């Protein structure tokens, strides 16, 4: 398991690294609420995500719900293949605000 982290890389720019699973996403829900609240938009780069399961998809959906409550826009880029597959199989891919890079990865 790779330690998970949410890092600001610039104004409104964030990077997620590590594995998104049931053991790691709880802390990121809280961290995302705190970090993303500082900006009207958030571009979240997921290129550094290793393994991801349905808990990772649930995290992204929770961040979207948090953003909706704040009237904030979120864009996801570099969606890992594992998350793209889960989103497609569960018919949730349409809910994810994917940037051009991430949208290319949907099966």
C-alpha positions in Angstrom: 0.0 0.0 0.0 1.3 3.4 -1.0 0.6 6.3 1.5 -2.1 8.6 0.2 -1.7 12.4 0.0 -3.6 15.4 -1.3 -1.2 18.2 -2.3 -1.8 21.7 -3.6 0.4 22.3 -6.7 -0.8 25.8 -7.5 -3.9 28.0 -7.2 -6.9 25.7 -7.6 -4.6 22.8 -8.6 -4.3 19.6 -6.6 -2.6 16.2 -6.9 -3.7 13.0 -5.3 -1.0 10.3 -4.8 -1.1 6.8 -3.3 -3.7 4.1 -3.2 -7.4 4.9 -2.9 -9.0 2.1 -0.9 -11.2 1.7 2.2 -8.3 2.3 4.5 -7.2 5.5 3.0 -10.2 7.5 1.7 -11.7 8.5 5.0 -8.9 10.9 5.7 -9.1 12.4 2.2 -12.8 13.2 2.6 -12.0 15.5 5.5 -8.8 16.8 3.9 -10.6 17.6 0.6 -13.3 19.5 2.5 -10.7 21.7 4.1 -8.3 22.1 1.2 -10.8 22.7 -1.7 -12.9 25.2 0.3 -10.2 27.8 -0.3 -10.7 28.0 -4.1 -13.8 28.6 -6.4 -12.5 25.8 -8.7 -10.4 22.7 -8.1 -8.5 20.8 -10.8 -7.6 17.4 -9.3 -4.9 15.4 -11.0 -5.1 11.7 -10.2 -2.0 10.6 -12.1 -0.2 9.7 -8.9 -2.9 7.2 -7.8 -1.7 3.6 -7.7 -4.4 1.1 -6.9 -8.0 2.2 -6.6 -11.2 0.5 -5.8 -14.9 1.5 -5.3 -13.9 3.5 -2.2 -11.8 5.7 -4.5 -14.8 6.3 -6.7 -16.9 7.0 -3.6 -14.3 9.6 -2.5 -14.6 11.4 -5.9 -18.4 11.5 -5.7 -18.2 12.8 -2.1 -15.8 15.6 -3.2 -18.3 16.5 -6.0 -21.1 16.7 -3.4 -19.0 18.9 -1.2 -18.2 21.2 -4.2 -21.9 21.3 -5.1 -22.8 22.5 -1.6 -20.1 25.3 -1.9 -21.2 26.2 -5.5 -17.7 25.2 -6.6 -16.5 23.6 -9.9 -14.3 20.5 -9.8 -12.4 19.0 -12.8 -10.8 15.6 -12.6 -7.8 14.8 -14.8 -5.7 11.6 -15.3 -8.3 9.3 -14.0 -6.7 5.9 -13.3 -7.9 3.0 -15.5 -9.3 1.2 -12.4 -11.5 4.1 -11.5 -12.6 4.6 -15.1 -13.7 1.0 -15.3 -15.6 1.1 -12.0 -17.3 4.3 -13.1 -18.3 2.9 -16.4 -19.6 -0.5 -15.1 -21.7 1.3 -12.4 -23.0 3.8 -14.9 -21.5 6.7 -12.8 -19.0 7.9 -15.4 -21.4 10.6 -16.5 -21.4 12.1 -13.1 -17.6 12.7 -13.1 -16.5 16.1 -14.4 -13.6 14.8 -16.4 -11.0 17.0 -18.0 -10.0 16.1 -21.6 -7.1 13.9 -20.4 -9.3 11.8 -18.1 -12.3 11.6 -20.5 -10.0 9.8 -23.1 -9.4 7.1 -20.6 -13.0 6.0 -20.2 -13.6 2.5 -21.8 
